[in-house]
Amino acid sequence: MKIRLKQQTSGLIREVKIGFSWTSLFFGFFVPLFRGDFLWFCLCIILNLIGVGIFWFVFPFIYNRIYIKKLMEKGYAPADEFSSSILLQKGWIAKSANFTENRPKSPSYQNAQQIASQPEHTKSYSGQPAQQETGSINDIIQNVLKRHSGSKKAFTADTLPNKSIGLISKGFQPINPSREVILFAGLYTSLFLMKPLGVVITESSLYYRLSSGFMSGSKSGHIALHDINSIKAEHTNSHACYGGGNPGLEITINGKNCGWIQLLFVMSEEDENLLIDLITEINNSGVLLSLRP
């Protein structure tokens, strides 16, 4: 049985299994590893060593519940009535934590809902009448960074380390940091990556370097901000470039899938939520429309 949980800040929805975990029975501590749950990955190894493997057979009975509770501690709540009723029956939530349609939404999520409900010819991507404009991209970046202060891999021109400037020059060509003002840099690295994956936004352009497949590695590209009609970042539990498996963040620009950043070893869930929130707000704010010549 699966339930749906929604993150209250970003609107991100996850489908999670409830009850006995067959994947944990067959794959053991690799399950929390692939879900980005490094605490329980380490605990499983330690407890299996202490218990001479007995914990391997206990773990499938408890891990789905542990994982759901960890998600709820990070701001997730039931996304529909079915999920809410299941969690209420099991006593994992109180009645006051009922499903998310009755809970306050983030400003960016409310904007998206308002836009979707408007007739096509009256839509304004700021959530306001079409003649009004929102703040600049830099204002949006600063606001999102304040909401996600726990992220360690998101930078502005003021916080960008000197060593990262060289990484940006090599990994996000043809960017020239000496000539372009960097408004935002989300740089995600691991021991397995020669160059960082991520997104860099300057005053005039958006640059990206994303995974495109296990064998083909990564691909990079750039686009002028005024040429962006739509941009979307969303969580996906599997990606076509790997044929499934590792969950992560997928980015689409003007309807084209640009690539993907996996959670495992590369970016944290907080980093993913920040990037989803930032790209959603930029897309919904109307600021890209104001940049067109």
PyMOL commands that set and color helices and strands:
alter all, ss='L'
color gray80, all
select helices_A, chain A and resi 22-27+30-34+38-50+55-73+81-89+95-97+100-102+107-117+120-122+137-147+162-171+225-227+269-285+287-290
alter helices_A, ss='H'
color red, helices_A
select strands_A, chain A and resi 2-7+13-17+76-78+154-155+182-188+197-202+205-213+217-224+231-236+248-253+256-262
alter strands_A, ss='S'
color yellow, strands_A
deselect
rebuild
show_as cartoon
